[in-house]
Amino acid sequence: QVQLVESGGGLVQAGGSLRLSCAASGRTFSSYAMGWFRQAPGKEREFVAAIKWSGGDTYYADSVKGRFTISRDNAKNTVYLQMNSLKPKDTAVYYCAAMGRLYRGSLYRGPSYDYWGQGTQVTVSS
């Protein structure tokens, strides 16, 4: 069984930065891709960013392009989300997700992912 544990959330002022981490553990962890999603109160979960485990190709939502950077550390089975120039509208619970070993569908869609973390709160004050 794969477990994903997020950390790094918190309260920050607009224009500030945070770095989220997602550590994956399991007897044999292998993933095609990992992603970050977020859900604000009263809104649906939305895609933020994704990265292919092999090759490191990255994908971003238009709303975060140029401000957020996703990266991975293969040796640590950890994916990061560096968030800069944060805005109040970035306030949400951020979830890490992992796709299984094989491609299961669009990296932009939540149902393509097999495993999810518990979420970490990010609050950006104005």
N, C-alpha and C positions, 0 to 999 in steps of 0.2 A: 504494500500500500504506500502511495506517495503522500507526503505531507508537505504543505507549503506554509511557511510562517513569515508574515510581513512584519516590518518594523520601520520606524523612522517618521511616522506621522506626527502631527502636532499642530500648534497654533503659530501662525506667522503673519506678519503684516504684509499688505499688498506691496509687491515689488521684491519681496524676499524670496528665499530659496529653501528647499527641503530636498533631501535624498531619501527615497524609499528603498528598502531592501526586501528581497524575497528569497529565503533559503529553502531549497527543496531537499527533502530527505526521504529515504526509502531503501529497501534492500538493494534494488538495482534501479537507479533513476536514469531514465533515458527519455528525452523529449524532442519532438520535432520543432516545437516553438513554445515560447512563453510570452505572456501578454499581461498588460495592465488594463483594467477596466475601472470605472468609477460610477457611483450612484449617489446623486444628490437627493435630499428629502423631497418626496413627491414626484420624482422623475424616474424614468427608466434607466437601467444600467446602460452605460455607453462605453464604447471602445476608446482607449487612450493611446496605447502603443503596443507593439509586438516586436519580437526578435526571433529569428530562426536560430536554433541552437548550433547548427552546423553552417558555417559561412558568415553568420552574423548579420544577414540582411535585416534592415529595420523598417518599420511601418508606423505611421503616426496619423492620428486624427488631425484634421485641418485646424481645429481649435487650439492645438498645443504645438503644432509644427513651429520650429524655431525657438521654442521656449523649453521644451522637455527633451531629454535624451535618455533613451533606453540602452542598457549595456548588459553584458553578462561576464561572469567569471566561471569558465568551465570547470576549473579545478575545485572550486568551492560550491558548484551547483547553485549559484546565486545569480539572480538578475536584479538590476538596479534601475531606478527611475529618478534621474536628476531633474528637478523641477525648478526652473528659474523664472524670474519676472512673474511671480504668482499673482493671480487676480482673485477677487472675491468669488467670481463665478467658478473658480476651480475647487471651491469648497465641496467636499463629498467624502464618502467612504471609498477608499481605493482598494481594489482587490487584485491580487496576483492570480494568474491562471496558467496552467501547463497543459499543453496538448500531449497526447501519448507519443509513442515512438514513431508512429506513422501519421502521415498527413490525413486530417479528418475533415477538412473544409476550410473556408475562408478564415484567415487569421483575424479578420475584423469582427467576426461573429462569436458571441459567447458560447453557443451550443457546440462549437467546434472543439472546445476545450474539455478535458476530462477531469482535471483536478483544480480546486479552488482553495485559496487561503481564507482566513477568517475576516480579513479586512482591517484597514487601519484608517483612522479619521484624519483628514486634512482640513483645517479650518484657516481661511485667509480673511483677515479683518481689513476693513477699509480705512 
